[in-house]
């Protein structure tokens, strides 16, 4: 019977669909093959999933088995359908087997495997695992380092945005500095201090004092204890009040009941917190600020080889409570680690330091409990080792070799003597002085060379070098530190200067022109295109025979470059910038071969030292290119719908026409003209949703094969005054017990989502008609006090309209209820204050009258029954056929 009903449902459904719906249903039909089908949880039933078509005419019916859970069935026409809705939280998939049967229920086709994938919907609200959290943060805590965390869960699919949660801080109480002191990791729920919080959070230790004498006014007590004090309500002794005080710190006045204790309201949203339809939850986090003694000592500076008796104390650390275990470690692995720490946190140096061995030590101190668990993050102590002159200069090479041509001119530089000193750089200990001590041979002059005293630069002092007679000179150079002072340390360096042949031969190419090369424009940068070879008949291994290749002409954009093998003088032409067919499809390069040494007078390079190569570039289809790598614009959030905000533009290297489309428009605020690239608003913008809106624009070629490129567009929304200020409570009210012992004060808080100058500071006020009973006192830009003018209030609910005006002059009036009620001993009201009035309401009057009439009717019925009992003859059946009165009515 169920199958017949489903058949009728499907027939009616299929007969009433439109042409487009027919195409949809055709998409849900197919042969008997294995299938994976998607079904959304909570779908209304009966719901057709898919129709399997058998190819054998003997098929009369179908059968489904497996994980149907009595929710999935199949009819005689092959329609697989839901009889009851699926639930992702119960089961994420169902594995089924389907067979096509003949009249005798024998399998004709199949079995086939069908998997139903249940798609999750966002039907579960995120929930915190605690309704209230308590945590402790130490002053001086590192900004960004978590000191506690909150946890929330969501039963929806965690692989989708339904189960992806984001945390945020809605409110911080108190907020005297008007800056966030705490921050929360939106993904993990870790709570840490902000940089401002690290500076502002200070532990306070309140203490209570008593006004013993009348002259001990609040001001005198504050001066006496150098403290900030506030009176304790309802706390007196001999009619004199107590005060709660806290010592001043840096002249800052701090409320001791607030400053060291904070409350955060934390919210969690699903859908990654990006949608206004996200489900949310909230919790309260109470945070206490405590004093922190666990701080790193100031950096130290210790001279190397310091002549002190070891070990000796250099600094000390201290944990907040006694009984801690201190462990000293090194941040890096040093050759030696001459430091120790004792049980009291005192740190000792155990031996002499050597700056050349290590010029800086970073000590890491861990604090742990008796079970070796870390109590807090480790501290780093930086120790600098001061230098002393205990290292002589060192020649970098045992023998430094230079070359000089025979025709070298006086004043030419040969090279620099390289000497190092291990003492600290840029100090007198490493300041070097150079002096030539000897020259061999001393011909033709005893001073053929000179050296710069401070730089070690060697120059030609006399010319007339003769390679055949004196092919080599040996110099001894004295090098001393401390700038050549007598107290400096000295070393000697050896220099060999070889006299080489002059450069009178030019490089000659093997070919005057190389075969043309063809490469596509997408050839990778760095690809070698050609090997080049030129020869030089000067002395091998000298600067005169070395060859350097350059592109002489044909490459103004610097697309190509040449590397040279110094051993073989072979050159390699390669690509250094991308080839571009559209910019230049043919490159004809002239390549020149040159020596690093200058040619002698009268010898010049000619065409034999140059060659030519032609490079043909072939075209490839390239993606469009935007005019800018990113587009940005700033607009007001009340921008008129349809206004063009900005234009994006892209060019195609092949000059193909381009169309534009928009992506990531999560709020559906924008649209792009597909032909012009104009981006305009198609809905109202809202800065309170987001003040930075990022979308992507795709530029796509209109011709096949398609190529496309994307660019990011960022729109910054400026605020307007479009939000009225409101009290933060959902149903503002306060309740006090009757009669009042003294006038009461009620704290009010209001918020305005708009930014400055439209939002806070807010202004509170009330109408003059309330002035006899109430007054309002401004505390700051978001808080005010509603103050009773007397204590003679009637026992009822009193309404006061609170006016709140923002900085942009938008005003809102909200009713605020103050209930005065009779209380029990435990402080509970006898009635709801908001429903109590001076006069009875119509409903109450009607109830009283109804109860009175019911009571009269009951009395009359009792009298009637007693009369009947005393007159039995009247209890017989009446002429109208009514039954006798039941004696139990008495």
QUIKA-V23096 format. One record per residue. N is the residue number from 1. PSI is psi in whole degrees, 0 to 359 (999 if undefined). Layout:
# QUIKA-V23096
<<N:PSI> <N:PSI>>
This chain:
# QUIKA-V23096
<<1:322> <2:320> <3:319> <4:318> <5:320> <6:321> <7:314> <8:318> <9:314> <10:321> <11:313> <12:318> <13:315> <14:330> <15:341> <16:359> <17:158> <18:181> <19:317> <20:322> <21:329> <22:318> <23:322> <24:315> <25:326> <26:328> <27:339> <28:24> <29:153> <30:174> <31:175> <32:84> <33:161> <34:139> <35:150> <36:118> <37:144> <38:138> <39:132> <40:139> <41:151> <42:11> <43:138> <44:141> <45:159> <46:146> <47:120> <48:130> <49:307> <50:144> <51:122> <52:130> <53:123> <54:143> <55:339> <56:128> <57:345> <58:352> <59:126> <60:335> <61:175> <62:159> <63:136> <64:135> <65:171> <66:216> <67:64> <68:334> <69:29> <70:24> <71:338> <72:129> <73:169> <74:140> <75:181> <76:343> <77:5> <78:6> <79:116> <80:125> <81:164> <82:129> <83:331> <84:149> <85:149> <86:159> <87:115> <88:324> <89:336> <90:317> <91:134> <92:341> <93:156> <94:125> <95:123> <96:159> <97:130> <98:134> <99:145> <100:127> <101:154> <102:193> <103:334> <104:11> <105:24> <106:145> <107:124> <108:316> <109:149> <110:194> <111:153> <112:157> <113:129> <114:129> <115:124> <116:116> <117:121> <118:122> <119:131> <120:149> <121:158> <122:85> <123:17> <124:132> <125:137> <126:142> <127:132> <128:148> <129:354> <130:142> <131:343> <132:135> <133:153> <134:134> <135:165> <136:135> <137:138> <138:144> <139:154> <140:13> <141:145> <142:130> <143:134> <144:352> <145:118> <146:139> <147:351> <148:172> <149:160> <150:155> <151:141> <152:151> <153:156> <154:126> <155:353> <156:171> <157:116> <158:345> <159:353> <160:172> <161:343> <162:325> <163:8> <164:119> <165:152> <166:133> <167:152> <168:157> <169:118> <170:324> <171:149> <172:122> <173:122> <174:172> <175:53> <176:327> <177:350> <178:31> <179:148> <180:126> <181:343> <182:156> <183:158> <184:137> <185:117> <186:342> <187:318> <188:340> <189:7> <190:133> <191:132> <192:172> <193:152> <194:168> <195:323> <196:323> <197:322> <198:322> <199:324> <200:332> <201:117> <202:136> <203:141> <204:141> <205:96> <206:151> <207:158> <208:136> <209:159> <210:135> <211:98> <212:324> <213:157> <214:327> <215:350> <216:74> <217:169> <218:319> <219:321> <220:323> <221:319> <222:320> <223:321> <224:318> <225:3> <226:51> <227:166> <228:126> <229:149> <230:147> <231:144> <232:122> <233:137> <234:19> <235:109> <236:163> <237:124> <238:40> <239:2> <240:138> <241:164> <242:155> <243:142> <244:127> <245:158> <246:140> <247:145> <248:151> <249:116> <250:26> <251:5> <252:128> <253:126> <254:136> <255:112> <256:340> <257:351> <258:317> <259:321> <260:3> <261:132> <262:151> <263:129> <264:137> <265:115> <266:133> <267:151> <268:136> <269:147> <270:193> <271:31> <272:17> <273:15> <274:346> <275:145> <276:347> <277:6> <278:144> <279:148> <280:166> <281:168> <282:162> <283:169> <284:136> <285:119> <286:127> <287:130> <288:133> <289:125> <290:155> <291:145> <292:113> <293:351> <294:82> <295:150> <296:137> <297:163> <298:152> <299:146> <300:155> <301:119> <302:127> <303:144> <304:150> <305:32> <306:123> <307:64> <308:157> <309:128> <310:149> <311:155> <312:149> <313:137> <314:336> <315:183> <316:148> <317:161> <318:131> <319:164> <320:333> <321:156> <322:163> <323:6> <324:155> <325:128> <326:136> <327:129> <328:132> <329:171> <330:138> <331:322> <332:165> <333:107> <334:156> <335:323> <336:158> <337:85> <338:53> <339:147> <340:166> <341:143> <342:183> <343:343> <344:4> <345:8> <346:134> <347:132> <348:147> <349:130> <350:346> <351:175> <352:149> <353:152> <354:112> <355:327> <356:336> <357:319> <358:123> <359:353> <360:133> <361:138> <362:108> <363:136> <364:122> <365:122> <366:145> <367:127> <368:162> <369:185> <370:344> <371:13> <372:25> <373:136> <374:132> <375:336> <376:176> <377:150> <378:157> <379:147> <380:133> <381:121> <382:127> <383:121> <384:134> <385:119> <386:144> <387:151> <388:158> <389:87> <390:19> <391:127> <392:157> <393:151> <394:129> <395:129> <396:329> <397:145> <398:324> <399:116> <400:130> <401:131> <402:163> <403:143> <404:130> <405:156> <406:324> <407:20> <408:139> <409:155> <410:135> <411:343> <412:144> <413:134> <414:316> <415:186> <416:136> <417:125> <418:116> <419:141> <420:158> <421:124> <422:349> <423:170> <424:134> <425:153> <426:32> <427:168> <428:330> <429:334> <430:10> <431:117> <432:152> <433:135> <434:145> <435:130> <436:121> <437:323> <438:158> <439:130> <440:129> <441:168> <442:23> <443:152> <444:351> <445:147> <446:348> <447:75> <448:342> <449:157> <450:160> <451:138> <452:125> <453:326> <454:334> <455:342> <456:17> <457:127> <458:133> <459:164> <460:125> <461:323> <462:147> <463:206> <464:48> <465:141> <466:103> <467:321> <468:324> <469:318> <470:80> <471:350> <472:143> <473:142> <474:123> <475:145> <476:123> <477:127> <478:128> <479:127> <480:148> <481:188> <482:31> <483:23> <484:6> <485:156> <486:333> <487:356> <488:162> <489:145> <490:146> <491:163> <492:138> <493:144> <494:135> <495:133> <496:125> <497:115> <498:136> <499:126> <500:165> <501:154> <502:159> <503:92> <504:12> <505:138> <506:154> <507:145> <508:128> <509:148> <510:327> <511:142> <512:343> <513:135> <514:160> <515:143> <516:149> <517:136> <518:126> <519:145> <520:156> <521:348> <522:14> <523:135> <524:141> <525:137> <526:351> <527:130> <528:131> <529:329> <530:145> <531:133> <532:150> <533:126> <534:158> <535:154> <536:129> <537:8> <538:173> <539:127> <540:148> <541:6> <542:166> <543:339> <544:333> <545:350> <546:148> <547:137> <548:128> <549:139> <550:156> <551:110> <552:321> <553:165> <554:1> <555:65> <556:335> <557:357> <558:43> <559:334> <560:158> <561:167> <562:130> <563:150> <564:135> <565:112> <566:338> <567:319> <568:352> <569:25> <570:137> <571:150> <572:114> <573:126> <574:169> <575:131> <576:344> <577:152> <578:141> <579:150> <580:104> <581:319> <582:327> <583:318> <584:117> <585:348> <586:128> <587:123> <588:109> <589:138> <590:124> <591:128> <592:143> <593:128> <594:158> <595:146> <596:334> <597:143> <598:147> <599:153> <600:160> <601:134> <602:347> <603:130> <604:154> <605:147> <606:192> <607:341> <608:339> <609:12> <610:155> <611:167> <612:147> <613:137> <614:133> <615:118> <616:130> <617:126> <618:155> <619:147> <620:154> <621:117> <622:154> <623:157> <624:157> <625:124> <626:153> <627:335> <628:151> <629:340> <630:145> <631:137> <632:147> <633:149> <634:129> <635:162> <636:148> <637:344> <638:25> <639:135> <640:139> <641:134> <642:355> <643:134> <644:123> <645:312> <646:173> <647:134> <648:146> <649:137> <650:149> <651:145> <652:128> <653:331> <654:9> <655:31> <656:146> <657:149> <658:144> <659:154> <660:145> <661:161> <662:140> <663:158> <664:24> <665:74> <666:332> <667:3> <668:44> <669:336> <670:165> <671:153> <672:137> <673:118> <674:339> <675:322> <676:339> <677:8> <678:127> <679:123> <680:166> <681:137> <682:4> <683:166> <684:136> <685:154> <686:107> <687:333> <688:339> <689:314> <690:143> <691:353> <692:118> <693:117> <694:129> <695:169> <696:143> <697:130> <698:125> <699:123> <700:137> <701:145> <702:351> <703:147> <704:140> <705:142> <706:141> <707:143> <708:154> <709:148> <710:155> <711:151> <712:137> <713:126> <714:125> <715:122> <716:129> <717:123> <718:148> <719:149> <720:167> <721:83> <722:18> <723:133> <724:148> <725:146> <726:153> <727:145> <728:338> <729:147> <730:311> <731:86> <732:124> <733:160> <734:148> <735:134> <736:154> <737:142> <738:138> <739:159> <740:134> <741:332> <742:160> <743:144> <744:159> <745:131> <746:128> <747:126> <748:142> <749:139> <750:155> <751:159> <752:118> <753:343> <754:155> <755:169> <756:138> <757:17> <758:334> <759:236> <760:155> <761:142> <762:152> <763:129> <764:144> <765:167> <766:160> <767:158> <768:336> <769:343> <770:0> <771:336> <772:330> <773:332> <774:157> <775:157> <776:136> <777:124> <778:133> <779:306> <780:202> <781:349> <782:352> <783:147> <784:164> <785:130> <786:116> <787:132> <788:136> <789:342> <790:184> <791:8> <792:59> <793:142> <794:161> <795:91> <796:184> <797:124> <798:130> <799:134> <800:125> <801:118> <802:122> <803:132> <804:127> <805:133> <806:180> <807:345> <808:13> <809:19> <810:132> <811:146> <812:140> <813:125> <814:134> <815:141> <816:129> <817:133> <818:112> <819:131> <820:115> <821:158> <822:131> <823:151> <824:180> <825:327> <826:8> <827:7> <828:144> <829:149> <830:340> <831:165> <832:120> <833:327> <834:340> <835:357> <836:131> <837:167> <838:324> <839:149> <840:143> <841:167> <842:319> <843:318> <844:320> <845:314> <846:322> <847:318> <848:314> <849:318> <850:319> <851:323> <852:312> <853:322> <854:320> <855:317> <856:318> <857:321> <858:320> <859:315> <860:319> <861:320> <862:317> <863:317> <864:318> <865:320> <866:322> <867:319> <868:324> <869:325> <870:344> <871:81> <872:330> <873:341> <874:1> <875:1> <876:170> <877:135> <878:161> <879:331> <880:4> <881:15> <882:151> <883:162> <884:156> <885:133> <886:125> <887:336> <888:347> <889:338> <890:999>>
